[in-house]
Amino acid sequence: MRYVDRMRMKIGFLGLGTMGEPVANNLRKAGHDLTVWNRTAAKAEHIVSKGGKLAKTPRECATGKNLVFTCLSDEKALDAVLEGADGILQGLAAGDVLVDLSTAGTRAARSMAERVGRRGAKFIACPVLGSKLAAQQAQIVLVVGGPAEARERARPALRAVSARLFEMDEPGHAALLKLCVNALGGAMIAGFAEALALGASGGLAVENVIEVIQASSFHSPLYLMKGEQIEKRDYAPRFALSLAEKDERLAQDAATAQGATMPVGETVRRIFGEAIRAGKAEQDVAVIAELLLKR
């Protein structure tokens, strides 16, 4: 097992997307020795220009590190960087810790724990709750699932990028809890868009409907944020519709495996699917309001 300096660790970070880049940058600002890898290397320029290092392969990014982070879009993207001669698994040694910030579902979390364990390393499923702005401000919430020893080693780095940690022993449970939250979020967004469309169809101004909802007991920071986007018709992706639909799929997969039902989730996924087929996949999930409002 490699010696871990609690104040300054060698960290590998793979995946510099909407959430990954600000989280990785906060690790750099916290003083850790940071090496990054991204499929599109140009996205690493900001971090490298500030003192981070750029790895040529996932294996290189993972080799010789106290902690390795992944923050990728889905289970397929994770498999692509884990496996193969240049994959992360080939760079892990006994005692290393791999922390996955992705939302890839319960089956992927358990599979990753098994594969990482075969290398003698430890796995933590650590899905992220929060927005890009929260990530930039180190105010995200992390659901941390993995062995106690691994969580102890990772905790200083996790605290450097987050406002709060929820810890548990099972990676699969952490992945499931994230799906619970995102399934609820999808239902909230769909219901919000439907309420706006109902009001607009009867002659109410969208901004007035939003204002009254926010004054009611049903108010939500989510409605405030998405309402502003809908009013401005600004659908630059804070949370892409394609990712929201993927999370609904993962939640329904978990429900099927566990013997649960998600009738609301099935409807939400259908609405998301209609918007994706209309060419809105890479816009913000709030864009579903456009389909319902028919503006």
Buried (B, 14 or more C-beta within 10 A) or exposed (E): EBEBEEEEBBBBBBBBBBBBBBBBBBBBBBEBBBBBBBBEBEBBEBBBEEEBBBBEBBBBBBBEBBBBBBBBBBBEBBBEBBBBEBBBBBBBBEBBBBBBBBBBBBBBBBBBBEBBEEBEBBBBBBBBBBBBEBBBEBBBBBBBBBBEEBBEBBBBBBBBBBBEBEBBEBBBBBBBBBBEBBBBBBBBBBBBBBBBBEBBEEEEEBEEBBEBBBEEEEEBEBBEBBBEBBBEEEBEBBBBBBBBBBBBBBBBBBBEEEEEEBEBBEBBBEBBBEBBEEEBBBBBBBBBBBBBBEE
